[in-house]
Amino acid sequence: MRVVVHEEPVGRGETNWIARIALEPFGFEGLWEQVWLRRTRDDLAELCCIPLRA
């Protein structure tokens, strides 16, 4: 598995979750992107980085 990783996400200090997005539907076979998230109210999540490929 190859993973695109965000070394310095914009909102890193606010993050508390990491998720992986499969990039195959976007034309990148076998590639995943790791994104940083933080929990908001009502069990929603906010993206804390600028996606590179997704």
Contact map, one row per residue, 1 for C-alpha under 8 A:
111000000000000000000000000001110000000000000000000000
111100000000000000000000000001110000000000000000000000
111110000000000000000000000000111100000000000000000000
011111000000000000000000000000111100000000000000000100
001111100000000000000000000000001110000000000000000000
000111111000000000000000000000000110000000000000100000
000011111000000000000000000000000000000000000000000000
000001111101000000000000000000000000000000000000000000
000001111111000000000000000000000001000000000001110000
000000011111000000000000000000000000000000000001110000
000000001111111000000000000000000000000000000001100000
000000011111111000000000000000000001000000000001100000
000000000011111000000000000000000000000000000000000000
000000000011111100000000000000000000010000000001000000
000000000011111110000000000000000001111000000001000000
000000000000011111000000000000000001111000000000000000
000000000000001111100000000000000001111000000000000000
000000000000000111110000000000000111100000000000000000
000000000000000011111000000000000111100000000000000000
000000000000000001111100000000011110000000000000000000
000000000000000000111110000000011110000000000000000001
000000000000000000011111100001111000000000000000000000
000000000000000000001111111111111000000000000000000011
000000000000000000000111111111110000000000000000000000
000000000000000000000111111110000000000000000000000000
000000000000000000000011111100000000000000000000000001
000000000000000000000011111110000000000000000000000000
000000000000000000000011111111100000000000000000000000
000000000000000000000011101111100000000000000000000000
110000000000000000000111000111110000000000000000000000
111100000000000000000111000111111000000000000000000000
111100000000000000011111000001111100000000000000000000
001110000000000000011110000000111110000000000000001111
001111000000000001111000000000011111000000000000000000
000011000000000001111000000000001111100000000011101000
000000001001001111100000000000000111110000000011100000
000000000000001111100000000000000011111000001111100000
000000000000011110000000000000000001111100001111000000
000000000000001110000000000000000000111110111100000000
000000000000000000000000000000000000011111111100000000
000000000000000000000000000000000000001111110000000000
000000000000000000000000000000000000000111110000000000
000000000000000000000000000000000000001111111000000000
000000000000000000000000000000000000001111111100000000
000000000000000000000000000000000000111100111110000000
000000000000000000000000000000000000111100011111000000
000000000000000000000000000000000011110000001111110000
000000001111011000000000000000000011110000000111110000
000001001111000000000000000000000011100000000011111000
000000001100000000000000000000000000000000000011111100
000000000000000000000000000000001010000000000000111111
000100000000000000000000000000001000000000000000011111
000000000000000000000010000000001000000000000000001111
000000000000000000001010010000001000000000000000001111
